[in-house]
Structure formats: C-alpha cells, structure tokens
Amino acid sequence: MNSKLLIDAFVRQTMVLIAQVATMAGDRTPLAHVANQVFLDLTQALEQQGLGRKVVADMFGLALRSYQQKVDRMTESASTSGMTLWEAIHNYLVEHGTASRSEVFGRFCRDDAASVAGILRDLVESGLVYKTGRGEAVIYRVAPTDDLQRTLAVDPDATAQACAWAIIYRQGPLSRAQLLEALPIEPAMLERALEALVRDARVARTGLADGERYSSSRILLPLGETSGWEAGLLDHYHTVVGAICAKLRNGQTRALPSDQLGGSTFSFDLWPGHPCEARILGLLKQQRETLGALWDEVSRHNASGKPDACTRVSFYCGQLVTRDDDGHNDDGV
C-alpha cells in the first residue's frame, strides 16, 4: 500500500470539503487558523497512536527541538500565556474597546508580526471587529453585540444543539470541558444546548465524582430539517472516517463477502432513456426508506430496555450525481 499517495488524496478531498463549507451561502469563513489546527490535531493524533515526539518530529521533517517549539508556539500566544494568539488578540480588543494598530502590535511584540496581522484581518473580515483609518493610524473597534447578532445564523442555538447531540452520541459520555474542546462555541451557548438536550431526553446527564457526563444512545435528524444540517454532515463524515480507520486498524485492506465492517462504492454510467435510469437515480430514496423503517423497528424493540453491553452498527449511504453535459455539474446527495 502506498501510504503517501493515499494520505495526499485524503488531504485533497478534505480540503475540498472545507473550502465548500467555508464559502457556502456567500460566506467567507476565516481560515487563518486552519493550518495550525491541522498540525496540532495531527501531532496529537500521532502521539495518541503511541508514537514518541522524536518519531513524530521526524515524520514532519523537523528536529525535536524545532518540533517542540512549533507546538508550543501554536498552542498559545507568546505574549499571553494560557490562550492562543487569536484568543489573546480578540480578548485584548474586547477589554479595550478600541486600539490602534501600533498598540496591538506593541502588546503582542513577542509574537510573529505576520500572524498578528493575519488575525486582525480575519477579525475584521468575520465582522467581529471594525477597522477605520490607514497605515499606522488604523483603529480597531470591537463590533457591538447588536451588529454581531445580525451576522449569526438564523437559529444558532438549534445548530449548537444538533452538533452537540451528534458529538455526544458518537464520542460520549463527555464532560463539558471535553465538549468545548470538540465543539468550539461559547460556553453559554453550549450550556443552553445541553439544557435543551437533557430537557427533551435526547441526551442523558449523569453525575460522577469528577463531574457531570453527557451521553446519548440515539440521534435522529429528520429529513427536511433546516437547522442542524451541520450535525448531519459531521455525523456522516465521522462514520465514514471511523469505518475506514477501524478497518485499517484491523489490518483489512480488501473487501470480502462476509464483511461486517467497511464500505463499497458502485458507479453507473447513464443517459436519458437508459432502461436502468430511474432505478439507479432512486437508490438513495429507496435506501433511506428501507433503513428508516428498520431504524423504527429496532427503536421500538429497544424501548423496553437494553443490556449494558451492546454492539453499535452505524450504516452510511450516499449518492453523487455528476452530469457532464454542461461541463462539471456535481450534485452530491
């Protein structure tokens, strides 16, 4: 297996997905933090696989000391310990209300100047901060709360609930701290989401000696639901990636008829009037109806109680329609 080619292909496809989400509905989501976050998440995942820091540093082509310095630099601001540079600059502007460009750069003189400039640009482009003036006379002002509210999604609380529910279902039981790490939203918004999820019995809250934990044995995002689509996307992506990783961990690199773990992809070439056109285009609808009825049957049976030890089977299906009659027209469903 050529691991390098496979990794390169995965990275390209993931970047396409990120670019699509970042620009949907005309949005221009700031991405300056993505490269650093990818590096930090990947190094953490590699170390969790049991690799030592020297080995991980070698994989990135870095000396151990350079690797450690890079991790430390990305983890928190050099000027303000305990938080990232983005958080530190944002907090500084919130505390002061307004600040000149020279004041900001003076406050964060120990940090990389290009990084400071990039974060200021992201804050302005995201609508969190306003900018007036030119050159060194530029003044930055934190956007009023009323202005920020108009830039948020139509129903951010519903989105937070759906995303939190999906993460709890897949990774729970989780503490509040773990949820905040997995879902980067304001603590107050997470608290509201958790209270709503517990109140509606979508999520169970249990108290342990070291704090509360949240868990869920089910998740259902109805077809046609306008809020919470992010959670559906996250859940699908998490399941696909999870199945691939589990199969690789088991050393399985080929499909067998008796497989209970893995996936298959079938591609069909069609044209108007093809005798199989309707059957193929209706595959997604057919699978959803079949799986929905099966899910209802299992849920009714499980309502009377389940043993502590259960096997969870997550089945995923998807459909991509690509039409070449007018260039590139992809319709992923």
Secondary structure, 3 states (H helix, E strand, C coil): CCHHHHHHHHHHHHHHHHHHHHHHHHCCCCCCCHHHHHHHHHHHHHHHCCCCHHHHHHHCCCCHHHHHHHHHHHHCCCCCCCCCHHHHHHHHHHHHCEEEHHHHHHHCCCCCHHHHHHHHHHHHHCCCEEEECCHHHCEEEECCHHHHHHHCCCCHHHHHHHHHHHHHHHHCCECHHHHHHHCCCCHHHHHHHHHHHHHCCCCEEEEECCEEEEECCCCCCCCCCCCCHHHHHHHHHHHHHHHHHHHHHCCCCCCCCCCCCCCCCCCCCCCCCCCCHHHHHCHHHHHHHHHHHHHHHHHHHHCCCCCCCCCCCCCCCCCEEEECCCCCEEEEC
